[in-house]
Amino acid sequence: MPGSRSKGIKNIQIFCFDMMLMRLCAERGTGPGFLVHDSHLFDGVDGRQIASALKVGAQTAKELGFHYS
């Protein structure tokens, strides 16, 4: 991704990767049933993007039936 050297962009890439893994686990009926992100994941990320990511996390968790915090 262009600009991927930014810590904030790398951290959002990790967030997206984690959400993709949870989607795969839900589809396959595997995994722990929860996902926890430490606040450090959002270091270097704009506040509006953090709010959007948390909304996506909550919506995805509700849709797929796992716990997100």
C-alpha distances in whole Angstrom, upper triangle without the diagonal:
4,6,5,9,11,13,13,9,10,13,12,10,13,15,13,14,17,18,17,20,22,22,23,25,27,27,29,31,30,28,30,30,28,25,25,22,24,23,21,18,18,19,17,16,18,21,20,17,19,22,20,18,22,23,21,22,25,25,23,26,29,28,28,30,29,29,26,27
4,5,8,10,13,13,10,11,14,13,12,16,17,16,17,20,21,21,23,26,25,26,29,30,31,32,35,33,32,33,33,31,28,28,25,25,25,22,20,19,19,17,16,17,21,20,18,20,23,21,20,23,25,23,24,28,27,26,29,31,31,31,33,32,32,29,29
4,5,6,10,10,8,9,12,12,12,15,17,16,17,20,21,21,24,26,26,27,30,31,32,34,35,34,32,33,33,30,27,26,23,23,22,20,18,17,16,13,13,15,19,19,16,18,21,20,19,22,24,22,24,27,27,26,29,32,31,31,34,32,31,28,28
4,5,8,9,6,6,10,10,9,12,14,14,14,17,19,19,21,23,24,25,27,29,29,31,32,31,29,30,30,28,24,23,20,21,20,18,15,15,15,12,13,15,18,19,16,17,20,19,18,21,23,21,22,25,26,24,27,30,29,29,31,29,29,26,25
4,6,9,7,7,10,12,11,13,16,16,17,19,21,21,23,25,26,27,29,31,32,33,35,33,31,31,32,29,25,24,21,21,20,17,15,15,14,12,13,15,19,20,17,18,22,21,19,23,25,23,24,27,28,27,29,32,32,31,33,31,30,27,26
4,5,5,6,9,10,11,13,14,15,17,19,20,21,23,25,26,27,29,30,32,33,35,33,30,30,30,28,24,23,19,19,17,14,13,12,11,8,9,12,15,17,14,15,19,18,17,20,22,21,22,25,26,25,27,30,30,30,32,30,29,25,24
4,5,5,6,9,10,11,12,14,15,17,19,20,21,23,24,26,27,29,30,32,33,31,28,28,28,25,21,19,16,15,14,11,9,9,7,6,8,11,14,16,13,14,17,17,16,18,21,20,20,23,25,24,25,28,29,29,30,27,26,22,21
4,5,5,6,9,10,11,12,14,15,17,18,20,21,23,25,26,27,29,30,31,30,27,27,26,23,20,18,14,14,12,10,8,7,6,4,4,8,11,12,10,10,14,14,12,15,17,17,17,20,22,21,23,25,26,26,28,25,24,20,19
4,5,5,6,9,10,11,12,14,15,16,18,20,21,23,24,26,27,29,30,28,26,27,26,24,20,19,16,16,15,13,10,9,10,8,7,10,13,14,10,11,15,14,12,15,18,16,17,20,21,20,22,25,25,25,27,25,24,21,20
4,6,5,6,9,10,11,12,14,15,17,19,20,21,23,24,26,27,28,26,24,24,25,22,18,17,14,15,14,12,9,10,10,9,10,13,16,16,13,13,17,16,14,16,19,17,17,21,22,20,22,25,25,25,27,24,23,20,20
4,5,5,6,9,10,11,13,14,15,17,19,20,21,23,25,26,27,25,22,22,22,19,15,14,11,11,11,9,6,6,8,8,8,11,13,15,11,11,14,14,11,13,16,15,14,18,19,18,19,23,23,23,24,21,20,17,16
4,5,5,6,8,10,11,12,14,15,17,18,20,21,23,24,25,24,22,22,21,19,15,14,11,13,12,11,8,7,10,10,8,10,12,13,9,9,12,11,8,11,13,12,12,15,17,15,17,20,20,20,22,20,19,16,16
4,5,5,6,9,10,11,12,14,15,17,18,20,21,23,24,23,20,21,21,19,15,16,13,15,15,14,10,11,13,13,11,14,16,16,12,13,15,14,11,14,16,14,13,17,18,16,18,21,21,20,22,20,20,17,17
4,5,5,6,9,10,10,12,14,15,16,18,20,21,22,20,18,18,18,16,12,12,10,12,13,12,8,10,12,13,12,15,17,17,14,13,16,15,11,13,16,14,13,16,18,15,17,20,20,19,21,18,18,15,15
4,5,5,6,9,10,11,12,14,15,17,19,20,21,19,17,17,16,14,10,10,8,11,12,11,8,9,12,13,11,14,15,15,11,10,13,12,8,10,12,10,9,13,14,12,13,17,17,16,18,15,15,12,12
4,5,5,6,9,10,11,12,14,15,17,18,20,19,17,18,17,15,12,13,12,15,15,15,11,12,15,16,14,16,17,16,12,12,14,12,9,11,13,10,9,13,13,11,13,16,16,15,17,16,16,13,15
4,5,5,6,9,10,11,12,14,15,17,18,17,15,16,16,15,12,13,12,15,16,16,12,14,17,18,16,19,20,20,16,16,18,16,12,14,16,13,12,15,16,13,14,18,17,16,18,16,17,14,16
4,5,5,6,9,10,10,12,14,15,16,14,12,13,13,11,8,10,9,13,15,15,11,13,16,18,17,19,20,20,16,15,17,15,12,13,15,12,10,13,14,11,12,15,15,13,15,13,13,11,12
4,5,5,6,9,10,10,12,14,15,14,12,13,12,11,9,11,11,14,16,17,13,15,18,19,17,19,19,19,15,14,15,13,10,11,12,9,7,11,11,8,9,12,12,10,13,11,12,10,12
4,5,5,6,9,10,11,12,14,13,12,14,14,13,11,14,14,18,19,20,16,18,21,22,20,22,22,21,18,18,19,16,13,15,15,12,11,14,13,10,12,15,13,11,14,13,15,13,16
4,5,5,6,9,10,11,12,10,9,11,11,11,10,13,14,17,19,20,16,19,22,23,21,24,24,24,20,19,21,19,15,16,17,14,12,15,15,12,12,15,14,12,14,12,14,13,15
4,5,5,6,9,10,10,9,8,9,8,8,8,11,13,16,19,20,17,19,22,24,22,24,24,23,20,19,20,18,15,15,15,12,10,12,12,9,9,12,11,8,10,8,10,10,13
4,5,5,6,9,10,10,10,12,11,11,11,15,16,20,22,23,19,21,24,26,23,25,25,24,21,20,20,18,15,16,16,12,11,13,12,8,9,11,10,7,10,10,12,12,16
4,5,5,6,8,8,9,12,12,13,13,16,18,21,24,24,21,23,26,28,26,28,28,27,24,23,24,21,19,19,19,16,15,17,16,12,12,15,13,10,12,12,15,15,18
4,5,5,6,5,5,9,8,10,11,15,17,20,23,24,21,23,27,28,27,29,29,28,25,24,24,23,20,20,20,17,15,16,16,12,12,14,13,9,11,10,13,14,17
4,5,5,6,7,10,8,10,12,16,18,22,24,25,22,24,28,30,27,29,29,28,25,24,24,22,19,19,19,16,14,15,14,10,10,11,10,6,8,8,12,13,17
4,6,8,10,13,12,14,15,19,21,25,27,28,25,27,30,32,29,31,31,30,27,26,26,24,21,21,21,18,16,17,16,13,13,14,11,8,11,12,15,17,20
4,6,9,12,12,15,16,20,22,26,28,29,26,28,32,33,31,33,33,32,29,28,29,27,24,24,24,21,19,20,19,16,15,17,15,11,13,13,17,18,22
4,7,10,9,13,15,19,21,25,28,29,26,28,32,34,32,34,33,33,30,28,28,27,24,23,23,21,19,19,19,15,14,15,14,10,11,11,14,17,20
4,7,8,11,13,16,19,22,26,27,24,27,30,32,30,33,32,32,29,27,28,27,23,23,23,21,18,19,19,16,14,16,16,12,12,11,14,16,19
4,6,8,10,13,16,19,22,23,21,24,27,29,28,30,30,30,27,25,26,25,21,21,22,19,16,17,18,15,13,16,16,12,12,10,12,13,16
4,6,8,11,14,17,20,22,20,23,26,28,27,30,29,29,27,24,25,24,21,20,21,19,16,17,18,15,13,15,16,13,11,9,9,11,13
4,7,10,14,17,20,22,20,22,25,28,26,28,27,27,25,22,23,22,19,17,18,17,13,13,15,12,9,11,13,9,8,5,6,9,12
4,7,10,13,16,18,16,19,22,25,23,25,24,24,22,19,20,19,16,14,16,15,11,11,13,11,8,11,13,11,9,5,4,6,8
4,7,10,13,15,13,15,18,21,19,22,21,21,19,16,17,17,13,12,14,13,9,11,13,11,9,12,14,12,11,8,6,5,6
4,7,10,12,10,13,15,19,18,20,19,20,18,15,16,16,13,11,14,14,10,12,15,13,11,15,17,15,14,11,8,6,5
4,6,8,7,9,12,15,14,17,16,17,15,12,14,14,11,10,13,13,10,12,15,14,13,16,18,17,17,14,11,8,6
4,5,6,8,10,14,13,16,16,18,16,12,15,16,13,12,16,16,13,15,18,18,16,20,22,21,20,17,14,11,9
4,5,6,7,11,11,13,12,15,13,10,12,14,12,11,15,16,14,15,19,19,18,21,23,23,22,19,16,13,10
4,5,5,9,10,13,13,16,14,11,14,16,14,14,17,18,16,18,21,21,20,23,25,25,25,22,19,16,13
4,6,9,9,12,13,15,12,10,13,14,11,11,15,15,13,16,19,18,18,21,22,22,22,19,17,14,12
4,6,5,8,9,11,9,7,10,11,9,10,14,14,13,16,18,18,18,21,23,23,24,21,19,15,13
4,5,9,10,13,11,9,13,15,13,14,17,18,17,19,22,22,22,25,27,27,27,24,22,18,16
4,7,9,12,10,10,13,15,13,15,18,18,18,21,23,23,24,27,28,28,29,27,25,21,19
4,6,8,7,6,10,11,10,12,15,15,15,18,20,20,21,24,25,26,27,25,23,19,17
4,6,5,6,9,10,11,12,14,15,16,18,20,21,22,24,26,27,28,26,24,20,19
4,5,5,6,9,10,11,12,14,15,17,18,20,21,23,24,26,26,25,23,19,17
4,5,5,6,9,10,11,12,14,15,17,18,20,21,22,24,25,24,22,19,18
4,5,5,6,9,10,10,12,14,15,16,18,20,21,22,23,22,21,17,16
4,5,5,6,9,10,10,12,14,15,16,18,20,21,22,20,18,14,13
4,5,5,6,9,10,11,12,14,15,17,18,20,21,19,18,14,13
4,5,5,6,9,10,10,12,14,15,16,18,19,18,17,14,14
4,5,5,6,9,10,10,12,14,15,16,18,16,15,12,12
4,5,5,6,9,10,10,12,14,15,16,14,12,9,9
4,5,5,6,8,10,11,12,14,15,14,13,10,11
4,5,5,6,8,10,10,12,14,13,13,10,12
4,6,5,6,9,10,10,11,10,9,7,8
4,6,5,6,9,10,10,9,8,6,8
4,5,5,6,9,10,10,10,9,12
4,5,5,6,8,8,9,9,12
4,5,5,5,5,6,6,10
4,6,5,7,8,9,12
4,6,8,11,11,15
4,6,9,11,14
4,7,10,13
4,7,10
4,7
4
